[in-house]
Amino acid sequence: MDEWPAGGSELSDNPAEERWQLLLDAVVGMADLGLDELLSRIVTVAADLAGARYVALGVLGDEPDRRLRSLVTHGISAAEQARIPRPPDGRGLLGLLIDHPEPLRLHDIAAHPTSSGFPSGHPPMRSFLGVPIRIRDKVFGTLYLTEKVGAGDFTEGDEQIVVALAAAAGVAVENARLHEEAARRERWLAAGAELTALLLRPETDATALQILADRARELGGADVAWVAAGPDDAHLALQVVSGMPATPERMAGLDLSRSLARSVVRSGMPITVEDLAADERALDVAEKLGWDPLGPAVVVPLRSSAGIEGVVALAWRRDAQRVDVDLDTALPTMFAEQAALALHVARARRDQERLLLLEDRDRIARDLHDLVIQRLFATGLTLQGAGRLQDPDQVRLRLDQAVDDIDATIRDIRRTIFALGSMEVSTDIRSAVAEVVDRAAGTMKFRPELRFEGAVHSRISDAVAPDVLAVLTEALSNAARHARPSSCLVELSVDDGIRLRVVDDGDGMPERVAESGLANMRRRAEQRGGSLTITSTREKGTELVWWVPGDGS
């Protein structure tokens, strides 16, 4: 037989006051412990006080049937626990103490009518003592002591001192929970303020939801977090995931029409579940995306003054041994509302910046018309008048004046081009690419399909953005003028580098073609250590792939 770890010491010969002094010392030592450490300390002290070989503290869940949410054990090694196929869930004799929280002593567990036996691999146990732990008037959990050291039964004195320990433990647990709740609230509040400042930065626009999911998962101690959003509850889509792998294609293919996310968006109220896979209202995201099974989950609304735009979900792996799962929705809800407000303010500010940009472009257009075009018109009149002059000196004077006017006009045009170029770089690359595609739609008589993959906004620097836009413009222009396609795909992705892919189903390229525009595209790639690849088949279309490494800078 294996050597069992010592679960307690024989105290039956000790005077009663010595045990009570041991209890007092133990209670004093619990004052500054965190909740997890405190629960482990309680089962150790219970084993010592009552001389029990095995002790477990079952923490009750908040669901209506009040089964065990977690179990803290003493006396059973990790290897022995691994041999037990499933942890107790609070049925049978354990459930009796949950339903009737009163002290209970037994000579033989198996002889009790509610006993359901032990699973395979479980150590043999006979003598038993069970005592509830209360916090105020609510039962927090139950202490289960088995196998009295010395092969006897637990005594009335054992019961009395364990009841006293349970009473002291209830106070200690409440204090520890209040302390942890205060610390947790402080962390959520500080993180909310930090997140707000971060989301208001222009450079985080494209990664805002990912930052939100990452921070929420970290604060909640969850195994996975995700954000689902959409224009309304009927068009919700999984936007980002934190803590588990998920490709954009698989996220886009997830149907959220019947999910907790939609229920939260429609009702505006947060939802908690103990088992995500077992809840009839829930979509089992873990099963759909190939993750480990998920149990407890919290789903809270992303609510701002503009309404509910989506949800933030936190979930934990299905693990009955965990005691750190916090299903309180108050703090995640507050955090999500603060984040939603920051996102709304950031979008409003960027819309205002874009409006100012458009107004500035209108001003430049007016300047071009009022200054440049009018000056060119006046220069033309000057040259036209010079043709009627007979005096060579007068002709020369008119020509010199025209040259000066043209030079001044060129300088104005260069300033305008520089201003437009600077604004184009400063705008969101997604919007700029979409504008190029929209312009091409007017020539092609249809709008090319547009796709983005990866962190396009944050990974494409201001230095390389003009090259991306120039190459895309040239590629779409070539397709429209020479290929006569009926469909076209534009795909801009960022993974091991920046890749722009343009595919059409047109006539294809001839074997020999003048590479003026293509040479410029190839030069732009090679200057940044990249490449241009063109695959074309007559009457089957053309695929152009322009690639530069890293962020292209």
N, C-alpha and C positions, 0 to 999 in steps of 0.2 A: 504494500500500500504506500502511496506517495506520502511524504512528510508534509502535513498541513501547516500553513503559517500560523503562528500564535495569534489568536484573535483577542485574547484577554488574559488576565492573570487571576489566579484563585484568590478571592478576597473574603471567603466565608469565615475565616478565622479572625479577620480584622474587626476591631470594635466598630460599632455603628457610627460613632462620631468621626472616626478616621475616614470612612467613606463619604460622609457629608462634607468633611473638610476638603477631600479630593474633588467633590462636586463644586464646592465654592471656588477652589483654585482654578478649576477648568472653566467655570463661568467667567471669572475675571479675565482669563486668557483669551476669551472669545471676543472681547470688546472691540478690538481694532481689526478684525479679520474681514476680508471680502467674502461675498456670498459663497462662491465655490469652495474656498478654503474653509469657511465656517462649516459647511455641510459635511465635508470630510472630517473635520475636527469633532463634530457631534457624534458620528458613528464610532470613531475611535474611543472617545470618552465613554460612550454607552457600553462598549465592549469591556472596558476596564472596570466600570462601576458595577456591572451586573455579572461579570465573569462569563461573557458570552463568546463563543468561538466565531460565530458569524453575525454580522449586523448589516442591515440595509435601511436606508432612508428613502422612502418613496415620495416623490414630489408630485402632487396632484396637478392635472391640467385644468384649464378653464372651460373646457367644453361641457355641455349639459350632463353627460354621463359620468363626469368626474373620474376618469380612469387615470392611471399613472402616466405622467409625462416623462419622468426620468427616474433613475434609480442610482443612488450612491451607495457603494458596497464597501465592506471591510471584512477581511479574512479570506477572501477568494482571490487567487492570483489571476493575472491577465490570461495565462494559458488555460486555467480552469474555466474562466468566463468564455473563452473562445470555443470551448467544447460544448457549451450550452447553445442549442440551435436558435432559441429566441429568448429575449429578456421577458420577465414577467410584465403583464399589462394591467394588473390589478383585478384579476378575476379570482374566483374560488375564495380561499381563506383570506387572501389579501384584500379582495373586494369586500368581504364582510366588515373588515375594519374601516374601509372607506365609507360604506353605507351606514355603519353603526360605530362612529368614532368613540369607543370606550376601551379602556385597558382590557387585555385578554391574555390569560395564561393557560397553557395546555401542556399536558404530559406527553402527548404524542400527536403530532400534526396530522398524520395519516388517519387517525381515529376520528377526527372531527367530520361531521356530515358535509360541510361545505368544501372540504379539501378536494382538490382536483388532481392531486398527485404532482410529481416532479417530472420535468422533461428529461430526456436522455442526456447523460453527461453531467447532470446536476449532483452536487455532493449530497449524501444522505443526511437528513435532519429529523430530529424527534421533538425535543423540548422546545417550547415557543413562548415568547412574550411580545405582545404588540401594544404600542402606546401611541395615540395621536399627538401631533404637534399643532397647536393652534396659534394663530395670530389674531388677537382680539377674539371675535366670535366666529372666525372663519378657520376651517381646517386647512393648514398649509400642506401637511403630509403625515406620514406615519413611520414610526420607528419599529422595525421588525428585528427581534433578537432570537437566535436559535442556537441549539446545542450548548447547554450550560456546561462550563468546564468542570470536569469531575463526574460527568455522566448523570448528574442529578437533575432535578427540576428547578425552574426559577421560583424564588420564594416571594412572599408578600413584601419582604424588605427590598428585594430586587425591584419589584413593581413600583414601590413607593419612591425609590430613588430615581428610577428611570422616568416616572411621571414628573418628578421635580426637575429633572434634566430637560424634559420636553417643554415644561413651562418656561424655564430659563432660555431654552433654545428658541422658543417662539418669539420672545422679546429680542434676542440677539439677531434672529433672522429679519425681524421687522426693521430694526435699526440698520442692519446691513443693506436691506433693500432700499430704505429711505436714503441712505448715503449714496448708494449706487445710482438711484433714481436722480438725485440732485446732480451727481457728477455726469450722468448720461445727458440730462437736460442741458447742462452747461456745454457739453461737447456739441450737441445738436445745434444750440443757439450760436456758438462760435463758428461752427462749420457753415451755418446758413449765411452768416454775415460774410465769411470768407468766400463762399460760393457766389454770392451776389456781386461782390467786387470783381471776381474772376470772370463771371458771365458778361459783365458790362464792358470788358475789353474787346475791341474789334477783332483781334486775332483769334479769339476763341469762338467766333460765331459758328463755324462749321463743326466744332467738336463740343459744343455746349451740352448736348444731351448725353454724350459719352462721359463727360466730366460729372454730370449730375448722377448718372448711374453708378459710376465708380465711387463717388463720395458717399452716396446713400448706402451702398453695400458695406463700405468700410465702417461707417458709423453704426449700422445695425448689426454688425457681426454676422451678416448673412453669407451663405455660400454663393449665391447668385442674385443679381439684380437686373432688371430690364425696364426700358421705357417704351410704352406704346402710345402713339399719338396719331391724329388724323383730323380732317376737317369736321367730322361729326362721328357719332358712335357707330354708324353703319360702315364707315370707311377707316377704321382703325388699322394700323400696321405696326409691327414690331420694328422699332427704329434702331435701338442699340442694346447690347447685352454686356454685362460685366461679370466676370468670374467663371464663365463657361464659354466654350467655342461656339461660334455661330457665324456662318457666312452670310453676306448680303442676299444671296440667292435663296437660301433656306429661310431667312427671316421674311423676305418678301412673299414667299409661298405659304406663309402661315395664315390660316383663316381665323380671325378673331371675332367673327360674327356671333359666336356662342362662347363667351369667355367671361371671366371675372372682370377683365378690363372693360368690356362693354357694359357690364352691370354697374360698375363704379362710375363710368362716364354718364350713364343715363340717370342714376340715382343721386350722384354727387356725394355719396357716402362711402367711407373706406370699408373694406371687407377683410376679415381674417379667416383662415381655414387651418385646421390641424393637419389635414392630409390633402394635398393638391390633387393627387391622382384619384382619390376616392370621392371628391366633391362633385356632385352632379352638375353644378353651375360652371365648373372650371374646365378650361382646356388644358390638358396635360402637356405643358410646354416641354417638359423634360423628355417625354416619350417622343414627341414630334421632332425634337432637335438632337436626340441621341445622348442625352445627359444621364447622370446617375438619378435614380428616383428621388423626387422632392416630396417632402412632407409639409411642415408648417409654412405658411405664406401670409404676407401682408400686402394688400393692394390699396394704394391711396391716390386720390385725384390730383392732377396738375391743374389747380384752379387759380385763375387770375381775374382781374376786372373784366377781361374780355370773355370770360366763361371757362368751361372745363375743356382743355385741349388734349388731354390724355391721362395716363396713369404712370405711377412709379410702383414697381412690384419688388418685394424682397422675399426670398425663399431660402429654406434650409434643406439640406439632405435629410432623408427619412432616417432618423437615428434616435431611438428611444432613450439612449444614455445621456443625451445632452441636457444641460440645465441652463444654458445661456441663451436659449431662444426667447426673445422678447416679442410678444404679439400685441403689445400696446400700440395703437395706431396714432396716438396723440402727437408724439414727437415726429415720426415720419410725415404725418399730414402737414404739420406746421412747416417742416423743412421743404416739402414739395410745393406748398403754396408760396413760400418765399422764393424758391427757385423759379416757379412759373411767373411770378411778378417780375423777377429780374429778366427773364427771357422776353417777356412782353415789352418791358421798357427798352431793352437792347434792340429789339426789332423796330420799335417805334423810332428810336434814335437813328438807326441805320436807314430807315425809310426817309427820315428827314434829311439825312446826309445825301441820300440818292436824289431827293427832290432838289436840293441845292446844287448838286452836280448837273442835273438836267437844266436847271435855270442858268448855270454858268455856261453850258454848251450853247443854249439859246443866245446868250450874250455874245459868245464868240462867233456864232453864225451871223448875228447882226453886224458885228464888227467886220467880218469878211465881206459882207454885202456892202456895207456903208463905206468902208475904207479901201479894201483890196480891189473889189470889182469896179468900183467907181474910179479908182486911180488907174486901173488898166484901161478903162474906157477912155479916160482923159489922155492917157499916153497914146492910145490908138489914134485919137483925133489929132494929137500933135504930130505924129508921124505922117498921117494923111495930109495934113497941111504942109508939111515939109516938102512933099512932092511937087507942090505948085510954086515953090520959091526958086528964083533964078540965081540969087547970090549964094555962092558956095559957103561963105562964112556963116550966113544965116542958117543954111541947111545943117552945117556942122554944129552950130549952137543948138538947134532943135534936136538933133540926134543925141548930143551929149546930155541934154535935159531929159530926153526919153530914157536913156541908159540909167541916169540917176534915179528916175522914178521907178524903173523896173527893179533896180537894186533895193530901193526902199521897200517895194512891194514884196520882194523875195524875203527880206528880213521879217516883215510882218507875217508872212506865211509860215516861216520857220518857227517863229514864236508861237503861232497858233498850233502848229503840229506838235511842238514840244508840250504845250499845255494839254492838248487832247491825249497825247501818249501818256503823260503822267497820270491823268485822271483814269485812263483805261487800266493802268497797272494797279491803281489804288482801289479799284472796284473788285467785287467778288469775281474770281475767275469763272465760277459757274455761270454767273449772269452774263459775263462777257462772251463766253462760248455760246450760250443760248442766243445772244444777240446775233452772232455770226451765223448760226444755224437759221435763225428767223429771216435774216437777209437773203440767205441762199434759197429759202423756200419761195421767195418771189420769182427767182430765175428758174428753178426746177419745176414749178407748178405743184409741188408737194413739199411738206416739211420733213426733212430727214429725221430718223429716229435718233434720240440723244440719250446716252447712258454715262453715268459717272460711277467709278469704283474706287473706294479707298478715300483717305483724307485729302481730297483734291485741294481744298481751300488752304489748308495749313502746310502742305508739302510742296506746293508750287510757289516758288519765290517770286518777288516782284521782278527779278532780273530775267527769269525765263518766261514769264507770262506773255510778253510781246512776241516771242518766238513761237509759242504755242498758237497764239491767235493768228499770226501771219501764216504759219504752215496750214492751219485749218482753212483759212480764207482761200489760199491758193489751191488746196486740194478740192474744196467744194466748187470753186470756180472752174477748175479743169473738168470735173465731172459734169457740171452743168453745160459747158460749152462743147465738149468733145464726146462724152460717153452716152448722152441721152438715156439716163437710167430711169427706171420706174420705181425704184426704192433705193434708199441709202441709209447707212448706219454710221453714226459718229460716236466713238467710245473713247473717253478720256479716263485713264486709270493711273493709280499710284500704288506700286508695290515695291519691286526692286529698283524702280526708277519711275520716270514719267513716260507714259506710253499714250500716244495719240493714234487711234486707228480709224481709218475712213474706208468703208466698204460700199461699193455700188454694184448693181446688176446690169450695167450698161454694156456698150459695145466693146469695151476693152481698149488697150493701147496698141497702136501699130508697132511693128518690129523696130522701126527706126523713128524716133521722135526727137525733136529739138528740145533739149533739157534746160531751157532758160529758167522757168519757174521751179522745175524739179531740182536743178542744180542749186538754187538758192535754199530750198528746203534741206538738201543734203548737206550744204555748207553750214547751215544753222545747227544741224545735229552734230556734225563732226567737230565744230568749234567747242562743243561742250562734252566731247568724248562719247558721243552717241552714234546713231546710225539711222539710215533711211532704207526701208525694204519695201519693194513694190512687186506684187504678184498679180499678173494680168493675163487673162485668156480672152481671145477674140470672141465676142458675142456672149461671154459668160461673166464679164465684169472685172473689177479691179479691187485689190486690197492694198492700201497704203498704210504702213506702220512706221511712225516716227518716234524714236526712243532716245532718251538721254538718261544717264545714271543719276542716282541719288535724288536730290531736290532740284537738279538742273542748274545749280548756281556755279 
